[in-house]
Amino acid sequence: MKELFYQERAQISIELIIVLAAVVAVVLVLVSQLQSTSEAGAKKLEKEAGDVFKKIDEI
């Protein structure tokens, strides 16, 4: 009886580890996408700010 309990408990633990690993993988993918998006946004903002300052200098 004890062996059956420990086997079921071990099965639940393995399934939990698999689910947690999947969640961590999804979080890592989302973080990497957010980083690339923020880098692209920062470059665009820097370019636009430069253009604005050029126009101000022309005035």
Order of alpha helices (4+ residues) and beta strands (2+ residues): alpha
